């Protein structure tokens, strides 16, 4: 049995999320572009197959405060450091354009027969859902509907702390009063403890080129930082004002 004191439990017997220090928190907190880039990498390689971000546009990635506004040129400066270039217009940013082009979007204007037109994404487009509709999403996720991640950090009580704790909170130590069905998993930070989402993060699954440790905890911290930024892409600019 899992014995938990009453103050530690909340919202349908979910454990209170662990508090974590976030560099972006508070009125003077800022985002680390390198961490946002790693967080996007985790989202793209791990999360995007099940979760969309339909309120975020590709161009946001290259706007002021975005992870890909300042990018390497591929060369080095006189001191041997990577040479960087800043793109003030995200529509001309090659990183943003390349990221957008990896996705297939449905054009707003149908063809001459009235049929939808699919094309590679452009900076102006929003991140598409990985599913055609909610019915398809449920059919491949044990009848559970994966939430859109655009504003997930703002939409959940405890915000970034909750999302991070949830990602790290899977356990094989299932309480006696919790029953798991096929395709279900126990997570003490989720109300009721039963999730249809398998543990998404596996050590070494995402390769970081900057030498950052490739651990589950690091992946969770990085992707949550990216999702916090995605929920409010203009936070840094607003704080500077």
N, C-alpha and C positions, 0 to 999 in steps of 0.2 A: 504494500500500500504506500501511497505517496502522502506524507503528512506535511501540510503547509499551513502556517499560521494565518489567521484571518487577515491581518494587515497586508500580507504579501499577495493576496488574491484580489482580483477585481474583474468586472465585466464577464460574468458567466464562468467563474473559476479559472480565469486566465491569470497567469503569474504576471506581476508588475514588471514591465521591461527594465532591463539593466540600464542605468544611466551611463552615457558615453560622452566623452569630451569631443565636441565637433568644432573644427576651426571656423566654420561658417556661422556658428551660433552667435547671437547677440548683436547689438547695434554696430559693433566694430569688427565683427567677424567677416572674413572673406573666403572665397573658394580658391583652392589650389588648382590651377589649370591642369597640372600633371595628374592629379588625383581624378579630376573630372574626365580626363582622357581615358584613364584606366577604368573608371566606372562605366563610361560608355562602352568600352571594350567588353566588360562583363555583361552589360545589358545586351549588347548585340550578339555575343556568342552564346549566352546562356538563357537570357530572359525573353528575347524578342520572338522566339518560336512559339511562345504561349501568351505573351502579354504585349499589347500595343501601347502606344503613347499618342493617342489621337488628338490631343490638345497641343502637342509640341510640333513646331515646324522645323524642317531641316535647317533653314536659315538661322534659327535661334542658336545653333551650334557655333556659328561664326560671328555672332553679334558680340558687342562689348560685354565682357564677363563670361562669354561662352568658352567651352573647352578647346575649340579649334580656330579661334580668331588669330592667334599667333602660332605659326607652324614652321617647322624646319624647312630650309631650302634644299637640303641635301649636301650643302657644302659646309666649310668650317671657316671661322674667323682667324685673325692673325695670332690668336692665342690657342688655337686648336679646338675651340669650343664650337658646338653646332651653330651654324648661322641661321637666324630666325627672320621671318618676314611677317608683318602684320597686314591683314587684308581688312580694310575698312568696309568693303562691300561684300557681304557673305555670298552674294550671287556670283561673284568672280573668284571665290575661294576654292581652289582645286580639291582640298580635303572635303569640304562641305558638298561640293558637286559629286565627288566620287562616292561619298556615303549615301547621298540621295539616290544615285543611279543604281545602287545595289537593291533597291526596293522597287517593286512593281505597283503602280498606283492606277486607279481608274480615273480617266480624264473627266472633267466636268461637262465637256461637250461630247455627245455621242456621235457616231459616224453617220453617213448619209442615210443609212437604213434604220437609224434610231438605236443601234446596238452600242453597248458600252465599249469604250476604247481603252485598252491597257497600254501603258508606256512606262519606261524607266522614270523614277522620281526625279524631281528638280528641287532646288533649294526652296522654292515657294510652297512646296507641298508639305502636308503634315504626315507624320509617321502613320502608315496604314495599320489597320488591325491584321493580325495573322489569319483571321477567320472571315469567311464571307458573311456570317451572321451568328447570332447567339446560339442558335440551334446546333450549328456545326461545332461551335466552341464546346458546348456541353457534351456532344457526342464523342469527343475524343479526350475528355477530361473527367470521366467517371460521373457525368451529369453535373459537375461543378463548373461555374462560369468564372474563368480567370479574370480578375479585375484589370481594367486599364490602369497603367502606372503613371499617367501624366501628372496627377496631383495626389498620388497615394500617400506621400509623406504628410501632406496637409490634411488629408481626409481621415487619418487614423489618430486616435487619442495617443498621446506620447510621441507622435510624429516619427522622426528619424530613429529614436531609441526603440520604438516598437518594431519598425521594419527590420532593423539590425538584429534585434533579439529574436524575432520570428525566424529569420534566415539561419540563425545559429542555435535555435531552440529545439531541433529534432532530437528525439531520444528513443532508444529501444526499451527503456524502463517504463513500461506502460502501467498506470495504476489499475488496480483490480476492478474498479468501477467504470473503466473506459473500454468500450468494445470497438475494435477496428474491423471494418469490412475489407473486402478485396480492394486493393488500390488505395487504401487509406493509411495515414501515418499519424503518429502521436507527436504533438508539439505543445509544450506547456504554456506557451505565450499566446496560443490561439484559443478563443472562447470555446469551451467544450472539449478542447484538446485534440480534436480530430480534423485532419486536413486531407484533401484529395491531391494536394501537390506534393510530389516526392521531394526529398531534400535536393535543392537545385545546385548547390555548390559543392564541388569536389576538389580537394587539394591537387594543384598542378594542372587543372583543366584549362586554365587560361594562361597563356604565356605573356609575361610582361617583359618588354625589351629594355626597360630602364633599371632592371635589377631589383625592383621591389619584390619582397617575399611573396611567393605564389601560394598563400595559405587561404583556408576558408575564411578565417577572420579578416584577413586583408581584403579578400574579394568582397565580403559583406560590407566592410567600411567604405570601400571605394564605390560600389554600386549604389549604396544608400546616399552617399554624398552627391553622386550624379543625379539621383532621383529627387533629392532635395533641391538641387539647382533647377531641374526640369520643371518642378512645381512652381518656380518663381524665377525665370531666367534673367530678370532684370534687377534682382535683389542687390547685387554689388553696386550697380550704377545708382540705384536709389539711395543706398547707404552713403555713397560718396557725396551725393547732393546734400 
